[in-house]
Amino acid sequence: MMPEALTGITNYAACVAIVVAVLVVSYKKFSLVHRKGIQLPPGPPARWFWRNTLPTVNIACTLTDLVREYGPVVSFRQGSKVIIVIGSMEAAEDIMEKEGASLVDRPRSIAAGEMLSNGMSLTMAGARECFRCLRKAVHPHLQPKAAEAYQDMLHENAMDFILDVLNDPTNHEKHTQRFASSIILRVTYGKSAPTAIADPEFVCLCRVIDNYQSVIRPGAYLVDWIPLLHYLPGYGKQIYKWHNEELELFRYHLRCIKSEMDQNKAGPSLMKALLENTEEHQLSMDEMAYLAGTLFGAGFDTIAIAITTIVMAMVCHPLAQAKVHKELDMVIGLDRAPTFNDSSLLPQLHAFILEALRWRPVIQIGFAHRATKDILWQGYCIPKGATVYGCHWALSRDPITFPDPEIFNPQRWFDLEGRLMDNNARFITYGFGRCVCPGLHVTNHVLYIITALLMWSFRIAQ
């Protein structure tokens, strides 16, 4: 027999052996689950080895339909993995809030967490020392008191945004992107936004965000379901290329701040504070660079989408917009613009923001959590090691918490005495438990002032 033929047979046999090994391991894991007597929540019927996989098309709406069919907690099996999707507010409160300590971890993410970010992304960090160090480093700059310190800067940038819209209303989405970038660049790097959306620096930052979103999407890369692919030569070349590009961009910003600090020209920023307290935070230079870069990407994208959603709600629901205009006329009038001091006097405006973010959630599925122990809920078990998603789209359409969920109704956010409700339903857009978005206080300030000034300045219509 020719050597080439022997080589081919050997390679084929090796591939068969790997597949058999994976099947055996998966079978043993499934058998272990059944031996423990664990009853998983209901889910779609199994389909051969991959079992009942997560949908890959129109994911959020499909998951919402499955929640309506199978119940508020739905289970999936992908290979040896158990995936749980939570789609009701009651279940989210019981599981993701009350059991938050058991869901602070993240599942292993090979494509986004290891290949793209090399374990340095705050949004992908699990319950380990690195996660605690990263959260501790950003906390002083994003907590409620720190968020209040940004109010003058936010108001100034929001006024510039209003002038941009007034002078060029057709490009309001681009003005929104520039406003969002100006806020986050000031907080993270202490610098102003580029003067134009076409600025090369801004384009690079946007490209980094696009790359991250393409990799983080559930099911985007097969390596997350078949980890052996990670060791296949040449696999993920594009992801590694993106990693090198974004790391060099983040290092560039770090070097700029360090240079400004050496010249005593650096203004207050997260990056400056990190460099001033390297011993306290115990982070490497690359970890600090990545932390600031990750916050920029997460903050810019979510703020821009949230503002666009609020504007879309104004256009689609003129009666609700008119109710806020009436409140602004009564409280503010025409002689001055709204400020942060007026916030408590504008409940209709806050209700409009809350309803817009419920109506079209900024993040439709939410980030994945990993159960660190078995979690029991109403006779079912979420097993240790399971991946758990809180599907924001399904939660925002929970008919018990939000009757007639497809109707845009800001009044649903008031109690029987006419007071704005303060409950967990207000914060579903920011995540759950100990993994809640650290920038929620800054974002709430941003959305308040931009919405107040937009509605005070314009009546937005088609």
PALUM-896435 format. One record per residue (C-alpha): x negated, y negated, z. Coordinates in nm, 2 decimals, decimal comma. Example, Ala and Ser with C-alpha at 12.3 -4.5 7.8 and 13.67 -1.06 7.14 Angstrom:
BEGIN
      X      Y      Z
  -1,23   0,45   0,78
  -1,37   0,11   0,71
//
This chain:
BEGIN
      X      Y      Z
   0,00   0,00   0,00
  -0,13  -0,35  -0,09
  -0,25  -0,58   0,20
   0,01  -0,84   0,09
   0,29  -0,59   0,13
   0,17  -0,49   0,47
   0,15  -0,85   0,58
   0,50  -0,91   0,45
   0,64  -0,61   0,64
   0,46  -0,72   0,96
   0,60  -1,07   0,94
   0,95  -0,93   0,87
   0,92  -0,70   1,17
   0,81  -0,98   1,39
   1,11  -1,19   1,29
   1,34  -0,90   1,35
   1,18  -0,85   1,70
   1,24  -1,22   1,79
   1,60  -1,20   1,68
   1,66  -0,88   1,88
   1,49  -1,04   2,19
   1,71  -1,34   2,17
   2,02  -1,12   2,14
   1,92  -0,91   2,43
   1,85  -1,21   2,65
   2,18  -1,37   2,56
   2,36  -1,05   2,62
   2,20  -1,01   2,97
   2,29  -1,37   3,05
   2,65  -1,32   2,95
   2,67  -0,99   3,14
   2,53  -1,17   3,45
   2,80  -1,43   3,43
   3,07  -1,16   3,41
   2,91  -0,95   3,69
   2,93  -1,26   3,92
   3,30  -1,27   3,85
   3,28  -1,63   3,73
   3,59  -1,74   3,55
   3,49  -2,02   3,31
   3,75  -2,28   3,21
   3,95  -2,20   2,90
   3,82  -2,28   2,55
   3,85  -2,20   2,18
   3,82  -1,83   2,08
   3,47  -1,68   2,04
   3,32  -1,65   1,69
   3,04  -1,38   1,69
   2,70  -1,46   1,83
   2,73  -1,84   1,85
   3,06  -1,79   2,03
   3,29  -2,10   2,04
   3,05  -2,38   1,94
   3,10  -2,75   1,99
   3,26  -2,92   1,69
   3,02  -3,09   1,45
   3,26  -3,32   1,26
   3,46  -3,60   1,41
   3,34  -3,47   1,75
   3,52  -3,70   1,99
   3,87  -3,67   1,84
   3,83  -3,30   1,79
   3,73  -3,25   2,16
   4,03  -3,47   2,26
   4,26  -3,23   2,06
   4,10  -2,93   2,23
   4,15  -3,09   2,58
   4,52  -3,13   2,49
   4,54  -2,76   2,38
   4,33  -2,59   2,65
   4,34  -2,82   2,95
   4,14  -3,10   3,11
   3,82  -2,89   3,14
   3,72  -2,69   2,83
   3,43  -2,44   2,80
   3,21  -2,35   2,50
   2,94  -2,09   2,45
   2,65  -2,16   2,22
   2,41  -1,87   2,23
   2,32  -1,82   2,60
   2,43  -2,17   2,69
   2,75  -2,27   2,86
   2,89  -2,61   2,77
   3,17  -2,78   2,97
   3,37  -3,08   2,84
   3,57  -3,28   3,08
   3,87  -3,47   2,94
   4,09  -3,59   3,22
   4,03  -3,86   3,48
   4,13  -3,64   3,77
   3,88  -3,37   3,66
   3,61  -3,64   3,61
   3,67  -3,78   3,95
   3,66  -3,43   4,12
   3,37  -3,29   3,92
   3,15  -3,58   3,80
   3,19  -3,82   4,09
   3,25  -3,61   4,40
   3,00  -3,34   4,28
   2,77  -3,61   4,14
   2,47  -3,48   4,34
   2,50  -3,14   4,15
   2,51  -3,31   3,81
   2,23  -3,56   3,84
   2,01  -3,34   3,62
   1,99  -3,34   3,25
   1,98  -3,03   3,03
   1,66  -2,96   2,84
   1,66  -3,17   2,53
   1,39  -3,06   2,30
   1,45  -3,28   2,00
   1,53  -3,61   2,17
   1,38  -3,55   2,52
   1,06  -3,38   2,43
   0,97  -3,43   2,07
   1,10  -3,79   2,02
   1,04  -3,94   2,36
   0,78  -3,70   2,51
   0,97  -3,69   2,84
   0,95  -4,07   2,90
   1,30  -4,18   2,81
   1,51  -4,29   3,12
   1,83  -4,18   2,95
   1,70  -3,83   2,90
   1,51  -3,79   3,23
   1,64  -3,51   3,46
   1,65  -3,49   3,84
   1,27  -3,49   3,88
   1,01  -3,73   4,02
   0,98  -3,92   3,69
   1,35  -4,00   3,69
   1,34  -4,14   4,04
   1,04  -4,35   3,96
   1,20  -4,49   3,65
   1,53  -4,57   3,82
   1,34  -4,73   4,12
   1,14  -4,94   3,88
   1,44  -5,09   3,70
   1,67  -5,13   4,00
   1,54  -5,47   4,13
   1,60  -5,62   3,78
   1,95  -5,49   3,72
   2,12  -5,48   4,06
   2,42  -5,72   4,12
   2,21  -6,00   4,27
   1,96  -5,98   3,99
   2,25  -5,98   3,74
   2,37  -6,31   3,89
   2,03  -6,46   3,84
   2,07  -6,42   3,47
   2,40  -6,62   3,45
   2,25  -6,95   3,33
   2,05  -6,76   3,05
   2,36  -6,57   2,95
   2,57  -6,88   2,93
   2,31  -7,06   2,72
   2,28  -6,78   2,47
   2,66  -6,73   2,46
   2,70  -7,10   2,37
   2,45  -7,05   2,09
   2,65  -6,75   1,97
   2,97  -6,96   1,96
   2,79  -7,22   1,74
   2,67  -6,95   1,51
   3,02  -6,81   1,46
   3,16  -7,16   1,41
   2,90  -7,24   1,14
   2,92  -6,90   0,97
   3,22  -6,70   1,07
   3,20  -6,44   0,80
   2,87  -6,30   0,95
   3,00  -6,27   1,30
   2,87  -5,91   1,33
   2,51  -6,03   1,26
   2,55  -6,31   1,51
   2,67  -6,05   1,76
   2,35  -5,84   1,70
   2,13  -6,14   1,74
   2,31  -6,25   2,06
   2,27  -5,90   2,21
   1,90  -5,88   2,12
   1,84  -6,22   2,27
   1,99  -6,11   2,60
   1,80  -5,79   2,62
   1,47  -5,93   2,49
   1,48  -6,20   2,76
   1,55  -5,95   3,04
   1,30  -5,69   2,93
   1,02  -5,90   2,78
   1,10  -6,25   2,88
   1,11  -6,37   2,52
   1,36  -6,52   2,29
   1,53  -6,34   2,00
   1,40  -6,37   1,65
   1,55  -6,66   1,46
   1,69  -6,42   1,20
   1,82  -6,07   1,18
   1,58  -6,00   0,89
   1,28  -6,07   1,12
   1,04  -5,78   1,08
   1,01  -5,73   1,46
   1,39  -5,71   1,50
   1,42  -5,47   1,20
   1,16  -5,24   1,37
   1,36  -5,24   1,69
   1,68  -5,16   1,51
   1,51  -4,87   1,32
   1,40  -4,72   1,65
   1,76  -4,73   1,78
   1,89  -4,57   1,46
   1,63  -4,29   1,49
   1,72  -4,22   1,85
   2,09  -4,20   1,77
   2,04  -3,96   1,49
   1,83  -3,72   1,71
   2,05  -3,74   2,03
   2,37  -3,64   1,85
   2,49  -3,30   1,98
   2,39  -3,03   1,73
   2,18  -3,26   1,52
   1,87  -3,03   1,55
   1,88  -2,65   1,57
   1,58  -2,65   1,80
   1,80  -2,75   2,09
   1,98  -2,41   2,05
   1,68  -2,21   1,93
   1,38  -2,34   2,13
   1,14  -2,10   1,95
   1,16  -2,34   1,65
   0,96  -2,59   1,86
   0,66  -2,37   1,81
   0,70  -2,33   1,43
   0,42  -2,51   1,25
   0,55  -2,82   1,07
   0,89  -2,82   1,24
   1,01  -3,16   1,35
   0,75  -3,35   1,15
   0,99  -3,64   1,10
   1,08  -3,66   1,47
   0,71  -3,67   1,57
   0,66  -3,95   1,31
   0,94  -4,15   1,47
   0,79  -4,09   1,81
   0,46  -4,24   1,71
   0,63  -4,54   1,55
   0,84  -4,63   1,85
   0,56  -4,57   2,10
   0,33  -4,80   1,90
   0,61  -5,06   1,89
   0,66  -5,04   2,27
   0,29  -5,05   2,33
   0,27  -5,36   2,12
   0,52  -5,54   2,33
   0,34  -5,43   2,65
   0,01  -5,57   2,51
   0,18  -5,90   2,43
   0,31  -5,94   2,78
  -0,03  -5,84   2,93
  -0,20  -6,10   2,71
   0,04  -6,37   2,82
  -0,01  -6,28   3,18
  -0,39  -6,31   3,14
  -0,32  -6,66   3,01
  -0,07  -6,74   3,28
   0,20  -6,79   3,01
   0,43  -6,50   3,08
   0,78  -6,58   3,21
   0,98  -6,35   3,44
   1,07  -6,02   3,28
   1,10  -5,65   3,36
   0,78  -5,58   3,17
   0,59  -5,84   3,36
   0,71  -5,71   3,70
   0,61  -5,35   3,60
   0,26  -5,46   3,51
   0,23  -5,66   3,84
   0,33  -5,36   4,05
   0,17  -5,06   3,88
   0,05  -4,90   4,21
   0,40  -4,93   4,36
   0,58  -4,78   4,07
   0,32  -4,51   3,99
   0,39  -4,53   3,62
   0,14  -4,49   3,34
   0,11  -4,77   3,07
   0,30  -4,56   2,82
   0,57  -4,48   3,07
   0,61  -4,86   3,14
   0,61  -4,94   2,77
   0,87  -4,67   2,71
   1,09  -4,77   3,00
   1,12  -5,13   2,87
   1,17  -5,01   2,52
   1,44  -4,76   2,62
   1,63  -5,03   2,81
   1,61  -5,26   2,51
   1,75  -5,00   2,28
   2,03  -4,89   2,51
   2,13  -5,24   2,61
   2,12  -5,40   2,26
   2,32  -5,13   2,10
   2,60  -5,10   2,37
   2,64  -5,47   2,41
   2,67  -5,53   2,03
   2,92  -5,25   1,99
   3,12  -5,37   2,30
   3,15  -5,73   2,17
   3,25  -5,61   1,82
   3,51  -5,39   1,98
   3,65  -5,68   2,18
   3,67  -5,90   1,86
   3,85  -5,61   1,68
   4,10  -5,59   1,96
   4,17  -5,96   1,93
   4,24  -5,92   1,56
   4,46  -5,61   1,60
   4,66  -5,73   1,90
   4,74  -6,10   1,87
   5,01  -6,09   2,14
   4,76  -5,97   2,40
   4,51  -6,23   2,27
   4,78  -6,50   2,31
   4,83  -6,40   2,68
   4,46  -6,47   2,75
   4,47  -6,80   2,56
   4,76  -6,91   2,78
   4,56  -6,82   3,09
   4,26  -7,01   2,96
   4,47  -7,31   2,88
   4,61  -7,31   3,24
   4,29  -7,25   3,43
   4,02  -7,42   3,20
   4,20  -7,66   2,97
   4,03  -7,83   2,68
   3,80  -8,07   2,87
   3,53  -7,81   2,96
   3,41  -7,46   2,86
   3,45  -7,16   3,09
   3,17  -7,07   3,33
   3,09  -6,79   3,56
   3,26  -6,98   3,84
   3,59  -6,93   3,67
   3,56  -6,55   3,65
   3,79  -6,47   3,95
   4,06  -6,70   3,81
   4,09  -6,51   3,48
   4,24  -6,17   3,55
   4,41  -6,15   3,21
   4,08  -6,19   3,04
   3,92  -5,92   3,24
   4,21  -5,69   3,18
   4,18  -5,75   2,80
   3,81  -5,65   2,82
   3,89  -5,34   3,01
   4,16  -5,24   2,77
   3,94  -5,30   2,47
   3,67  -5,07   2,61
   3,93  -4,81   2,69
   4,10  -4,84   2,35
   3,77  -4,79   2,16
   3,50  -4,65   2,40
   3,15  -4,77   2,32
   3,01  -4,42   2,38
   3,26  -4,17   2,27
   3,12  -3,85   2,42
   2,88  -3,95   2,69
   2,54  -3,82   2,79
   2,49  -3,46   2,89
   2,45  -3,35   3,25
   2,32  -3,02   3,39
   2,48  -2,84   3,68
   2,22  -2,75   3,95
   2,46  -2,52   4,13
   2,80  -2,35   4,07
   3,08  -2,60   4,09
   3,43  -2,47   4,17
   3,73  -2,66   4,04
   4,10  -2,54   4,05
   4,01  -2,17   4,02
   3,74  -2,21   3,76
   3,37  -2,22   3,79
   3,12  -2,45   3,61
   2,81  -2,22   3,65
   2,47  -2,34   3,75
   2,27  -2,44   3,44
   2,58  -2,54   3,24
   2,57  -2,85   3,03
   2,85  -3,09   3,12
   2,99  -3,37   2,91
   3,25  -3,63   3,02
   3,42  -3,70   2,69
   3,49  -4,08   2,71
   3,73  -4,07   2,41
   3,94  -3,80   2,58
   3,92  -3,96   2,92
   4,04  -4,29   2,78
   4,34  -4,11   2,63
   4,44  -3,93   2,95
   4,82  -3,97   2,95
   4,84  -3,94   3,33
   4,60  -4,22   3,41
   4,68  -4,42   3,09
   5,05  -4,37   2,99
   5,10  -4,42   2,61
   4,73  -4,42   2,56
   4,74  -4,52   2,19
   4,92  -4,85   2,28
   4,70  -5,14   2,35
   4,83  -5,27   2,69
   4,60  -5,48   2,91
   4,88  -5,50   3,17
   4,81  -5,13   3,27
   4,51  -5,26   3,46
   4,72  -5,45   3,72
   4,88  -5,29   4,03
   5,24  -5,34   4,14
   5,14  -5,66   4,32
   4,99  -5,81   4,00
   4,63  -5,77   4,12
   4,35  -5,63   3,89
   4,29  -5,27   3,99
   3,95  -5,17   4,12
   3,91  -4,79   4,05
   3,68  -4,56   3,87
   3,88  -4,58   3,55
   3,73  -4,92   3,50
   3,38  -4,78   3,47
   3,42  -4,47   3,25
   3,23  -4,65   2,97
   2,92  -4,66   3,20
   2,90  -4,29   3,28
   2,93  -4,10   3,61
   2,78  -4,03   3,94
   2,41  -4,10   4,00
   2,34  -4,12   3,63
   2,56  -4,42   3,58
   2,42  -4,68   3,35
   2,18  -4,90   3,55
   2,26  -5,21   3,34
   2,64  -5,21   3,41
   2,63  -5,53   3,62
   2,44  -5,73   3,36
   2,66  -5,59   3,08
   2,98  -5,69   3,27
   2,85  -6,05   3,31
   2,76  -6,05   2,93
   3,11  -5,93   2,82
   3,29  -6,17   3,06
   3,11  -6,49   2,94
   3,11  -6,41   2,57
   3,48  -6,31   2,57
   3,57  -6,62   2,77
   3,39  -6,86   2,54
   3,51  -6,68   2,22
   3,88  -6,70   2,33
   3,85  -7,05   2,46
   3,69  -7,16   2,13
   3,89  -6,96   1,87
   4,21  -6,79   1,79
   4,08  -6,49   1,60
   4,30  -6,35   1,32
   4,27  -6,16   1,00
//
